[in-house]
Amino acid sequence: MLAIDEILSRYDPSTGALDGKPAVRRHLADLRGCFADVRAYESALERGNPLVYSVAAVEPARGEGDLGYGIGLIVPGKVGREYHMTKGHLHAWRPAAEFYFGLSGEGVMLLEDEATGASRMVRLRPHEAVYVPGHTAHRTMNVGAVPLTYLGVYPARAGHDYGAIAERNFRGLVVESGGQPTLVDRASFIP
C-alpha cells in the first residue's frame, strides 16, 4: 500500500514547491552545454550563478501502472537570445509518454522526435496541457517575465535519460526574435 504522502500532495503553483519533497535545483553552471551561444553563457556565468530552475517530484514504487509527477519552476531570464530552460531529457524507458500542465507564467516546450530529429515548439501556459509522446526528447523554457510553473505526469518507470541530450543536444533551438519565441535550427544559429 502507498504511503499517504504518495497519495495526497500539496503544492504551491506559484513557487513550484511540493510539501515534504526536496527540490532538485539547477543553477546556470549546471546547464553548461545547453545554450548554443557559448560566449553569452560564459559572460552570464562570470556575473553569477543564479538559480535557473527547480523540480520536486513524487515517484511511487515503479509497479505496473504507477504514475509519477513533478512540479517544475523556471525563473524568467535569458542567456543572450536563449530563454532560461531545463536540461531536457528523453525517458530511459523510451515508450513512456508524459503530460505537462501549465500552472503559472508563460513557457514553451521543445519536442524532438528521437528517430527523425523533427522538432516542434509548443506553448505551455496556465490551463493548457502538452502531450509528450514516447520516444520524444523534451525541454521546457520560460519565455515570460514571471516564473513559469508546471506539473508533469509520467509513468513511474519512465526514468530520465539526460546523457543522450548532453551528448548531442537538441537539433532545434528556441530564441527570442522580434520579441517572440522562435524555433530555429541549432546548426545554423548565429548569436
N, C-alpha and C positions, 0 to 999 in steps of 0.2 A: 504494500500500500504506500502511496506517495505521502510525503510529509506535507503538513499544512502550508509551508512556505512554497511548495511546488504546486499547490492547488490554488492558493489565493495570494496575489501580489498587489501591492500598492505602488503606483508610480506617479511621478510628477511630470506631466507633459511639457512643462516649461523649462525644467532643468535636466531632464533625462535620467533622474535618479530613480532607482528601483530599491525600495526598502529592504534592508538586510542583505543586499547583494553588492559586493565591491565592483567598482567600475574599472575597466581597463582604460588607461589614459594614454593617449598618443600625443606627443609633442612634435614640434616641427622637425627636430633632429631624428625622430623615429620614421620620418617619411622620406629619407634620402632615397633617391631613385624614382620617386613617384612623379615629381614635377619635371616637365620637359625642359623648362628654362632653367638650366643649372646655374647660370650667373645670377639670376634673380633669387633662386633658392639660397645660394651661398651668401648673398648680400643680406637677405632676410634673417638668416641664421646668425650672422655677425651682430645683428641688432637685438637678438634674444632668442629664446627657445620657448615660445608660447604654446599653451595647450591648443591643439587643433581639433581633436575630437575625443569622446569617451563613449564606452559601451558597457552596459551592465546587462547580465543575462541570467535566465533561469533555464537550466538544462537538466531535466529529469533523466532517470535511467534511460538508457538507449534501447529500450524494448521496441518491438514491432509496433508501429502506430503512434509512438510517443512524439510529442512536439516540443520544441524548444522555442524560446523567444528572447529577444533582447531589445533594450531601449537605447537608441543612439542619440548623441548630441554633437553637432558640428558647429564650431564657433565661426561667425562670419569673418571673412578676410580673403585676401588673395596673395599669391606669390607671383609677381609680375602680372600677367593676364589670366593666370590659372587660379581657380577658386580653391578655397580650403576643401580638402577631400579626405576620404578614408583610403586606407591602403588598397582596398579592393581584394576580392578573392573569388576562387571557384570553390565549389563544395568538394570535399575529399571523396564523398560518395556522389559521383557526378550526376546521377539521375535526379538528385534532390532538387526540388523547386522551392521557392520562397516567396512570401508576400511581404511587402513593405507598406506600411500605413503612415501617411504624413500626419503629424500631431501639431507642430507649430513651425513657423518660418517658411522659407521657400527654398526648395532644392531641386536638383536633377539627379538622375541615375544614369550612369553609363553602363550599357549592357553590351556584351560582346559574345557572340556565338563561338564556342571553342573550336568547332570543326571548320567553319568558313572564315572566321575573323570579322564577319559583318558586325558593325557597331551601330548602336542607336542611342539617342539621348531621350529620356522620358522625364517629364516633370514630376516632382514629388512635393505636394502641398497638403495642408490640412484637409481632411475629408476626401482624400484621394488615396487609392491603393495601386501599387505597381506589382504586377506578377513577374517574377523572375523564373523563367523556365529552367529545367535541368540543363546541364552542360553549358551554362552561361556564366561567364565572369561578370562581376558587378562591382561597381564603385559608386559611392554617394558623395555629392558635393553640395555645399551651401552656397547658393547664388544670390542670397538676400542680405539684408542689413541687420538681421536679428538672428539669434541661434536657431538652427534647424533641429527639430527633434522628430524621431520616427520610431515606429515599432516594427520589428522584423520577426516573422513567424516561419519556422522551418522544421523539417523532420529532425528529431533529436539526434539521429545518427548521421546527419549531413556532414558534420565536420567542416573545417576551414582549411583550404589549401592556399596559403599565401605565397608559397615558394614558386609556383608556376607564374604568378604575376610578377614577383620580384625578378625572375629570370628574363622575362621578355616584355613586361609591362603591357598596357592596352595599346591597340593599334590606333584607336580614336583618342581624342583629347578634347576636353571642353574648356574653352577660353571665353573671356569677355570680348565681345566685338560689337561696337556701336551701342554699348550699354546693355547688351543681351548675351546670355549664354549661347555659345555656338559650338557645334561639333565640327572638328577639323581632323585631318589625318595627321597623326603624330610625326610621321616621317617627313612631311612637307611643312611642318610648323616652323616659322621663323619668328623668334621672340621680338 
